[in-house]
Amino acid sequence: MPSPATTVDADSDDISLDSIFAAALNADPTRRSSSDGLSFGPADPSPEQHDAAIARYPAPLRAAAARASSLSRLRPSASSPADPIERQRREELARIEGLLRGATTDIALWGVLESVIFPLVDKLAPSPPPPTKPSKRRGRVSKSPAPSFPAPQPSLSNLALVGSIYPSVLLLAFRLLAHTHNSPAACSALFGAIKARGPVSYVLGASTALHTEMILLAWRRFHDTDAVSALLAEMHDGGVDFDAATASALQEIIAQAQAGRAAPGAAGRAWQVRVQRGSLAQLVAWRDTVAAKLAAASADLSGAEEAVLAC
């Protein structure tokens, strides 16, 4: 059976980076722990045996098979506290959490974002190509390209470190802006800034959890069903996975909208103006889409598990 996902209550006072990171690691309902007893044989496989077993599957199924065997190398895994990268991650998370919590206003918190958090992705961005230099040939000055060198690739340690820290601190910053500083405008600005900083920032920072927070903000503060639908479409088109929290948020919104529209008297009429029939129908369609995608993902993983166990 899957281990229960760790959840973080956005309305609680205990908003910490460690709880956010733990929730991020365990949010995938298809993730399995070693207690599931999945293996390739009576003994633990060597890395070579593991790679050979995974390679037998078609390319689209390899990631799922690796997860099912509890040997996935495609996502961060819990590391020993003695691991240098893990130790560095914890120290950096604690440092940034202190800065975020020490910000007494939303403006001060935004300063931490600009000076400390957003620059994290610069470590992973490729360097620009070298500029062309003028060269003199037969008395004429012409431009010839300088020798090209491959852009330096980020080290695995940087990728593992920034890839885990960046989404966690952005999610904490968002929740502090929303629940501590009560600044929905700053939350929307943060979401836009993550996307505006480029594809690396968007892929790492605009997580499923952050999209779900934006969906709940759009509904709870503004009852804006069009914004909710637009965020769901962005997730769908941008390859951001839906998860159980997304489905739960959507169900909450639909239930409240249906109850409001069905209320008697002036209250019901106000809700009918606020949430049009067509907007509600669109949310119901999204609910069905999310449910279908979650069911398909669960079925795909179950098939991969069976295939791994049959090896």
C-alpha positions in Angstrom: 0.0 0.0 0.0 1.2 3.5 -0.6 2.5 5.4 2.4 0.2 8.3 3.4 1.2 11.6 1.9 2.5 14.3 4.2 0.2 17.3 4.2 0.8 20.9 5.2 -2.1 22.9 6.4 -1.8 26.3 4.8 -3.9 27.9 7.5 -1.9 26.6 10.4 0.8 28.5 12.2 3.3 25.7 11.6 4.4 26.7 8.1 8.0 25.5 7.9 10.4 24.6 5.1 11.0 21.1 6.5 7.3 20.4 6.4 7.0 21.8 2.9 9.9 19.8 1.6 8.7 16.6 3.3 5.2 17.2 1.7 6.9 17.7 -1.7 8.7 14.4 -1.4 5.7 12.5 -0.3 3.0 14.3 -2.3 3.1 11.8 -5.2 0.5 9.2 -4.4 2.4 6.7 -6.7 5.6 6.9 -4.7 6.5 3.7 -2.8 8.8 3.0 0.1 11.1 0.1 0.6 8.5 -1.3 3.0 6.4 -2.3 0.0 8.8 -5.2 -0.5 9.3 -4.6 -4.2 12.5 -6.0 -5.5 14.0 -7.7 -8.6 14.7 -11.0 -6.8 15.4 -12.6 -3.4 18.4 -10.3 -2.8 18.8 -6.5 -3.2 20.0 -5.8 -6.8 23.2 -4.2 -7.6 23.1 -0.9 -9.5 24.0 -2.8 -12.7 21.2 -5.2 -12.2 18.8 -2.4 -11.4 19.7 -0.5 -14.6 19.4 -3.6 -16.7 16.0 -4.5 -15.3 14.7 -1.0 -15.9 16.2 -0.9 -19.4 14.0 -3.8 -20.4 10.9 -1.6 -20.4 9.9 0.8 -23.2 11.1 4.3 -22.6 7.8 5.7 -21.6 7.4 3.2 -18.8 11.0 3.4 -17.4 10.3 6.2 -15.0 7.2 4.5 -13.6 9.1 1.2 -13.3 11.9 2.8 -11.4 9.5 4.4 -9.0 7.7 1.1 -8.5 10.9 -0.6 -7.7 11.7 2.0 -5.1 15.0 2.7 -6.9 14.1 5.9 -8.8 16.9 8.2 -9.5 14.7 10.8 -11.2 13.6 12.7 -8.1 15.3 13.7 -4.8 15.4 11.0 -2.2 15.7 11.3 1.6 19.4 11.6 2.3 21.4 10.9 5.4 22.1 13.9 7.6 25.8 13.2 7.1 25.4 13.6 3.3 27.2 16.9 2.4 24.5 18.0 0.0 21.8 17.2 2.5 23.6 19.1 5.2 24.1 22.0 2.9 20.4 21.9 1.9 19.3 22.0 5.5 21.6 24.8 6.4 20.4 26.9 3.4 16.8 26.1 4.1 17.2 27.2 7.7 19.0 30.4 6.6 16.3 31.4 4.1 13.5 30.5 6.4 14.9 32.8 9.0 15.1 35.6 6.5 11.5 35.0 5.3 10.1 34.8 8.8 12.2 37.8 9.9 10.5 40.0 7.3 8.0 42.1 9.1 6.2 43.4 6.1 5.3 42.1 2.6 7.7 44.6 1.1 10.5 43.3 3.3 9.7 39.8 2.3 9.8 40.7 -1.3 13.3 42.1 -0.8 14.3 38.6 0.4 12.8 37.1 -2.8 14.7 39.5 -5.0 18.0 39.4 -3.2 18.2 35.8 -2.1 15.7 33.4 -3.6 15.3 34.4 -7.3 19.1 34.5 -7.8 19.2 30.8 -6.9 18.1 29.8 -10.4 20.9 31.9 -11.9 23.2 29.1 -10.8 21.5 26.8 -13.3 21.1 29.2 -16.2 23.6 28.6 -19.1 26.2 31.3 -19.7 25.6 33.6 -22.7 27.7 32.9 -25.8 31.0 34.8 -26.0 30.7 38.1 -28.0 32.1 38.5 -31.4 35.4 40.4 -31.7 36.6 42.5 -34.6 39.5 41.2 -36.5 41.7 42.9 -39.1 42.2 41.2 -42.5 44.0 42.8 -45.5 43.6 46.3 -44.1 39.9 45.8 -43.5 38.2 45.5 -40.2 35.7 42.7 -40.2 33.8 40.7 -37.6 34.6 37.1 -37.1 33.0 35.0 -34.4 35.2 34.1 -31.5 35.8 30.4 -30.9 32.7 28.8 -29.4 32.8 26.8 -26.3 30.0 24.7 -24.9 28.0 26.4 -22.2 29.0 25.1 -18.7 26.4 22.7 -17.4 25.2 22.9 -13.8 26.8 20.3 -11.6 24.6 17.6 -10.2 25.1 18.9 -6.7 23.9 22.4 -7.7 20.9 20.9 -9.5 20.0 18.7 -6.6 20.4 21.6 -4.1 18.6 24.3 -6.0 16.0 21.9 -7.4 14.9 21.1 -3.8 15.4 24.5 -2.2 13.8 26.8 -4.8 10.3 25.4 -4.9 10.2 24.9 -1.1 11.2 28.5 -0.3 8.8 29.9 -2.9 5.9 28.0 -1.4 6.8 29.2 2.1 7.1 32.8 0.8 3.7 32.5 -0.9 2.0 31.1 2.2 3.5 33.8 4.4 2.4 36.5 2.0 -1.1 35.0 1.9 -1.7 34.1 5.6 0.7 36.2 7.7 0.9 39.4 5.7 -2.6 39.0 4.2 -1.4 40.3 0.8 -3.2 38.6 -2.1 -1.8 41.2 -4.5 1.8 40.2 -3.5 0.9 36.5 -4.0 -0.3 37.2 -7.5 2.8 39.2 -8.2 5.0 36.4 -6.9 3.4 33.9 -9.1 3.9 36.1 -12.1 7.5 36.9 -11.2 8.3 33.1 -11.1 7.1 32.7 -14.7 8.7 36.0 -15.9 12.2 34.9 -14.8 12.3 32.3 -17.5 11.8 28.6 -18.1 14.2 27.3 -15.4 12.4 29.4 -12.8 9.0 28.3 -14.0 9.8 24.5 -14.2 11.4 24.4 -10.8 9.3 27.0 -9.0 5.7 26.8 -10.3 5.0 23.5 -8.6 1.8 21.7 -8.3 1.5 22.9 -4.7 2.0 26.5 -5.7 -0.6 26.3 -8.4 -3.1 24.8 -5.9 -2.4 27.6 -3.5 -3.1 30.1 -6.3 -6.4 28.3 -7.1 -7.5 28.4 -3.5 -6.5 32.1 -3.3 -8.5 33.0 -6.4 -11.6 31.3 -5.0 -11.4 32.1 -1.3 -10.6 35.7 -1.7 -12.3 36.6 -5.0 -14.7 33.8 -5.9 -13.1 34.1 -9.4 -14.1 31.0 -11.3 -12.5 32.2 -14.5 -9.1 32.5 -12.8 -9.5 29.0 -11.3 -10.2 27.6 -14.8 -7.3 29.5 -16.3 -4.9 28.1 -13.6 -6.1 24.6 -14.3 -5.6 25.1 -18.0 -2.1 26.4 -17.4 -1.3 23.3 -15.4 -2.7 21.0 -18.1 -0.9 22.8 -20.9 2.3 23.4 -19.1 2.8 19.8 -18.0 2.3 20.5 -14.3 0.9 17.4 -12.7 -2.4 17.4 -10.9 -2.5 15.7 -7.5 -5.0 14.8 -4.7 -4.7 18.3 -3.2 -5.7 19.9 -6.6 -8.7 17.5 -6.8 -9.7 18.4 -3.2 -9.5 22.1 -3.8 -11.6 21.8 -7.0 -14.2 19.7 -5.1 -14.3 22.4 -2.4 -14.9 25.1 -4.9 -17.6 23.3 -6.8 -19.4 22.3 -3.6 -19.4 25.8 -2.2 -20.6 27.3 -5.6 -23.4 24.8 -5.9 -24.6 25.3 -2.4 -24.4 29.1 -2.8 -26.4 29.1 -6.0 -29.0 26.8 -4.4 -29.5 29.1 -1.4 -33.0 30.7 -1.1 -33.7 34.3 -1.6 -31.3 37.1 -2.2 -28.3 35.1 -1.1 -28.9 32.5 -3.8 -29.5 35.2 -6.4 -26.2 36.9 -5.5 -24.3 33.6 -5.9 -26.0 33.0 -9.3 -24.6 36.4 -10.4 -21.2 35.7 -8.9 -20.9 32.2 -10.3 -22.5 31.9 -13.7 -23.9 28.5 -14.8 -21.4 28.2 -17.6 -18.4 28.9 -15.3 -19.6 26.2 -12.9 -20.1 23.7 -15.7 -16.5 24.4 -16.8 -15.2 23.7 -13.3 -17.2 20.4 -13.2 -15.6 19.5 -16.5 -12.1 20.2 -15.0 -13.0 18.1 -12.0 -13.7 15.2 -14.2 -10.5 15.8 -16.2 -8.4 15.9 -13.0 -10.0 12.7 -11.7 -9.4 10.9 -15.0 -5.7 11.9 -15.1 -5.2 10.8 -11.5 -6.9 7.4 -12.2 -4.8 6.9 -15.4 -1.6 7.7 -13.5 -2.5 5.2 -10.8 -3.4 2.5 -13.4 -0.1 3.1 -15.2 1.9 2.7 -12.0 0.0 -0.5 -11.1 0.8 -2.0 -14.4 4.4 -1.0 -14.1 4.6 -2.6 -10.6 3.1 -5.8 -11.9 5.6 -5.9 -14.7 8.5 -5.3 -12.3 7.3 -8.0 -9.9 7.0 -10.4 -12.9 10.7 -10.0 -13.8 
